Amino acid sequence: MTRRRPRTVSVSISRDSRGQTTQDFAVGIGVFLLAVAFVFSFVPSLITPFSASTAPESAQADRIAGEIVTEYSSGEPNDLDLAALEDDDPDELEKLGLRDTGSVRIDRINVTVVNATRDPQFGVGDEYRGQSAGSATRIVTVSNTSAMPGGVDCDPACRLVVRVW
């Protein structure tokens, strides 16, 4: 008598009828997020050639702001004497690092002292009309405001804003 082994039935599942697994979903979402991140990081570089760079002007504005704080200080650190700045020769203000050809100015400058409520208190230089400009800001106090028309309200401090374009 020969004994036969019982026959086992094996079930196979083809790859076509298989459902999506968690790993497939995670890989798909990961690739999608990388693609979206690439698009958001690449698009600004497409626009950059059409917008003006203000890096050199910002460095120049920073140097001028430092020079103003040094030259027009009333003895205390960061304490400006605005009467001396206003009475100063306009050509002297323009010599604070601005480029010119001798007869034509290349750079424009606007110096403004602004209080905490952002109301301009004092300004010299060219009129700033919102154009692309490099700017630098310093926190200052103001002394000798008695000579200023209308007075300057910088209690406790103001911001010195220098714009160059």
C-alpha positions in Angstrom: 0.0 0.0 0.0 1.3 3.2 -1.0 0.5 6.1 1.1 -0.2 9.3 -0.7 0.5 12.6 0.9 -2.4 14.9 1.3 -2.5 17.5 -1.3 -2.0 21.1 -0.1 -3.6 23.9 -1.8 -1.5 27.1 -2.2 -3.1 30.4 -2.9 -1.2 33.0 -4.8 -2.1 36.6 -5.2 -1.1 38.3 -8.4 0.5 41.8 -8.1 -2.3 43.3 -10.1 -5.0 42.7 -7.5 -2.9 43.9 -4.5 -4.0 47.1 -2.6 -1.8 50.1 -1.8 0.4 49.5 1.2 1.4 52.0 3.9 5.0 52.1 2.5 3.7 52.9 -1.0 1.7 55.8 0.4 4.6 57.1 2.5 6.9 57.1 -0.5 4.4 58.8 -2.7 3.7 61.6 -0.2 7.4 62.0 0.4 8.1 62.5 -3.3 5.2 64.9 -3.6 6.3 67.0 -0.7 9.9 67.2 -2.1 8.5 68.3 -5.4 6.4 71.0 -3.8 9.4 72.2 -1.7 11.6 72.4 -4.8 9.0 74.5 -6.6 8.7 76.9 -3.7 12.4 77.3 -3.4 13.1 77.6 -7.1 10.3 80.1 -8.1 11.9 83.1 -6.2 15.1 82.7 -8.1 13.1 83.0 -11.3 11.8 86.4 -10.2 15.1 87.7 -8.7 16.5 89.0 -12.0 13.5 91.3 -12.4 13.8 92.9 -8.9 16.5 95.3 -7.9 19.1 94.2 -5.5 19.7 96.6 -2.6 22.7 94.8 -1.0 25.3 97.5 -1.9 22.9 100.3 -0.9 22.2 98.6 2.4 25.9 98.4 3.2 26.3 102.1 2.2 23.3 103.1 4.3 24.7 101.2 7.3 28.1 103.1 7.0 26.2 106.5 6.7 24.0 105.7 9.7 27.1 104.9 11.8 28.8 108.1 10.5 25.8 110.2 11.4 25.6 108.8 14.9 29.4 109.4 15.4 29.5 112.9 13.8 26.3 114.4 15.1 26.5 113.0 18.7 26.1 115.4 21.5 28.6 113.6 23.7 26.4 110.8 24.9 26.4 107.5 22.9 23.6 107.5 20.3 22.4 110.9 21.5 21.9 113.1 18.4 22.0 116.9 18.2 19.5 117.4 15.4 20.0 121.1 15.4 23.6 120.6 14.2 22.4 118.1 11.6 19.8 120.5 10.2 22.0 123.5 10.2 24.8 121.6 8.5 25.6 122.3 4.9 23.6 120.0 2.6 26.8 119.2 0.7 28.4 118.0 3.9 25.6 115.5 4.4 26.1 114.3 0.9 29.8 113.6 1.6 29.0 110.9 4.1 29.8 108.2 1.5 27.7 109.0 -1.5 29.0 108.6 -4.9 29.1 111.5 -7.4 30.9 112.5 -10.5 31.8 116.0 -9.3 28.7 117.6 -10.9 26.1 114.8 -10.8 25.1 112.8 -7.8 24.8 109.1 -8.4 23.3 108.2 -5.0 20.3 109.7 -3.3 20.0 109.8 0.5 17.1 110.3 2.9 17.7 110.6 6.7 14.6 110.5 8.9 14.1 110.4 12.7 11.0 108.5 13.5 9.4 108.1 17.0 7.7 104.9 18.3 4.4 105.7 16.7 6.2 105.9 13.3 5.4 109.6 12.9 8.4 111.3 11.1 9.9 113.8 13.5 12.8 115.1 11.4 14.1 114.6 7.9 16.9 115.8 5.6 18.0 114.8 2.1 16.0 113.8 -0.9 12.3 112.9 -0.7 11.8 109.2 -0.4 8.8 107.9 -2.4 8.8 104.2 -1.6 11.3 103.2 -4.3 13.7 100.3 -3.9 16.4 101.5 -1.5 18.9 100.2 1.0 18.2 101.2 4.5 19.8 101.1 7.9 18.2 101.9 11.3 19.7 103.0 14.6 18.0 103.6 17.9 18.8 107.1 19.1 17.8 109.7 21.7 17.6 113.3 20.8 19.1 116.3 22.6 18.9 120.0 21.9 15.4 119.9 20.5 14.6 123.5 21.5 16.1 124.8 18.2 13.9 122.4 16.2 10.7 123.8 14.7 7.6 122.1 16.2 9.8 120.1 18.6 10.8 116.4 18.4 9.0 113.8 20.5 11.4 111.0 21.1 10.4 109.9 24.6 12.1 107.5 25.4 13.8 107.0 22.1 13.5 107.3 18.3 14.8 105.4 15.3 17.2 107.0 12.9 16.4 105.6 9.4 18.9 106.2 6.6 17.8 105.3 3.0 20.1 105.2 0.0 19.0 104.6 -3.6 
